[in-house]
């Protein structure tokens, strides 16, 4: 595998699955995912989806909202928003390099 290739990515939707191997970039609508972005996302996810990070995000949310968000469903949604925000920052950083 070359350094500038996305090794593999699996896209799942409505019970269907598509696997892409050895791509130089992945284009979804107006979004282009480069190998550099994939490396960032993979390294970021080891931190963002860990139990320690979940606990830290939960604590920050509860402290900032005075404990009003103890419902697990709401906490999961707020964690997801935090992860999406970080993902979008990676995309933004990649776009400023061009």
N, C-alpha and C positions, 0 to 999 in steps of 0.2 A: 504494500500500500504506500502510495506517495504521501508526503506531508500535507499537500494541498488537496486531499480528497476526504470526503465524508465516508468513513468505512461502511456504515450501514445505518439505516433508520427505518423504523416500522411505523406506518400510519394506519390507524384503525378507525373505522367509521361505520356505523349501522351494521355491525357484524362482519364487515368486509375488512380485509387486511392487505396492505400493499407494502412490500419490502423493497427498498432502494439500496443497492450496493455500489460502492466506489463511485460516488458522484463528486463533481467538482463544486457544485452548488445546488441548492434545492430552492425552487421558486414556487411560492404559494401565493397566488394573487399578486399583490404589490410587494410582498415580502420575499427577500432573497436571503436564505440561510447559507452562510459560507462555512467552510471547515473551521475557521477561527472561532466563529460564533458557536459551533457545536462543541469545541473544546472548552470554551467559557461556560457554556450551559452545563456540560458534564461535570466540570470542576465545581461549579456553583451548586449543583444539586446535591453533592455529597455533604455540603454544609446545610443548605436550606431545608432539606427534608429529614434531617436528623432529629431525634427525640429531643436533644438538648436545645436545638433551635426552636422547635415547637414550644417547649416550655418557656423559653425566653420571650418569644412573640406573645404567648398567652399572658405572661406576666406584664409585659408592656401594655397590651390591650386592656387588661383588667385595671392596671394602675391609671391609665389615661382615661378610662371610662368608669372609674370608681366601682368596678365589679359588676357592672350591669350586663356584661356579656358572658355569663357562665354557661349558657346553652352551647352544647358541643357543635351543633349545626352552624351556628353563627361564628363560632371560633374557627371552624374549618374553612368557612368562606373568607374570613378575614386573613387567615394564613395563606390561602390561595391568592388573594389579592396582593399580599406581600411578595409572594414568589413571582407572580406575573409582573409586578413592578420591577423587580430585579432583572427579570428576563428582558423587559423592554429597555432597561438601562444598557444591557449588553448590546442590544440591537442599535441603540442610539450611539453608543461608543464606536461600534463597528462602522456606522454610517459617517461619522466625523473623520475617520481615517482616510476615506476615499478622496 
